[in-house]
Amino acid sequence: MSLSLDTRRLAMLAEMGVNLPPSAAHTDIEPINADALATVTVPVPSPMASAAQASRPSASTVDRPPITPHEVSTPVAAPSPAPRPVMAAATDNPRPQAGAVASLDWTQLQQAVAECQSCTLCQQRHHTVFGTGAPDPSPGQAPQVDWMIVGEAPGENEDLQGEPFVGQAGRLLDNMLKAVGLARHAAEAPGGRVYIANVLKCRPPGNRNPHPDEVARCEPYLRRQVALLRPRIIVAMGRFAVQSLLRDSVAEIESVPLGRLRGQVYAYEGVPVVVTYHPAYLLRSPLEKRKAWADLCLALSVTNRPQG
């Protein structure tokens, strides 16, 4: 697998902190090398194999500092509008019924998320954050996409705008996507079509970490999004996105450092999953951007495989 990098893409990679030699411009180069990743094409591991590998420290991960990514947003200068009133406290509301959610079409799913009061996060939200990406082909139908990016939870700006990954983290994500030929709202792009969503559809107060029960209550919505979008690859960004998507694939995943889950191809609902760092974490740890680039190249290699 090779990726042609012109001057524009090299500039985007430089913005990510990945500097390639000038000779790479306008030529086909291997985006993965010994410095970036030991291997690109990795067989999909079984759950037992993934758990066994996760339990063994490696030289490349044992010294890595603890990873505690969370959503970081650019401060908003203007005062925040008052939260929308909700009709109930929602503390005793049941989680969405997976069977009912599984029968919804795209428009119905968007409405169900917008009206959801299954946990207390609805009390302070300004907007739910359903997702964004390639335009819908027609009412009720989901866009057919090649890539799905799954983050953790909305931050302050996302809550105000109703769109995932805005602010500094969003700009970095856009640069990362452009480097592999993707664009957030494009109907067509060289690398395919993309859709961006979060595990949680409402912002946790103060951008705190999601609670397990909140993740569980939102999971049917994410599962239905994946079923309707039918992406060729899912890129899970950040600890809580990874834990939500791989809970059934990796034993005791809560105790496995995210860095040890990189470099493999997993699966969620039959869709290949690649693990990488959250853009907000990369802003705080710019030296890790090269690893994120390697993760995108791994995802790219999966989408380039013949479908069968």
Sequence and secondary structure as in RCSB ss.txt:
>XXXX:A:sequence
MSLSLDTRRLAMLAEMGVNLPPSAAHTDIEPINADALATVTVPVPSPMASAAQASRPSASTVDRPPITPHEVSTP
VAAPSPAPRPVMAAATDNPRPQAGAVASLDWTQLQQAVAECQSCTLCQQRHHTVFGTGAPDPSPGQAPQVDWMIV
GEAPGENEDLQGEPFVGQAGRLLDNMLKAVGLARHAAEAPGGRVYIANVLKCRPPGNRNPHPDEVARCEPYLRRQ
VALLRPRIIVAMGRFAVQSLLRDSVAEIESVPLGRLRGQVYAYEGVPVVVTYHPAYLLRSPLEKRKAWADLCLAL
SVTNRPQG
>XXXX:A:secstr
  EEE HHHHHHHHHHT    GGGTTEEE S  TTT S S      HHHHHHHHTS  TTTTT            
 SS        SS  TT     HHHHTT  HHHHHHHHHT  SSGGGGT S     EES  SSTT     SEEEE
ES   HHHHHHT SS HHHHHHHHHHHHHTT  TT SS TT  EEEEES SS  GGG    HHHHHHHHHHHHHH
HHHH  SEEEEESHHHHHHHHTTTSTTGGGS HHHHTTSEEEETTEEEEEE  HHHHHH GGGHHHHHHHHHHHH
HHHTS   
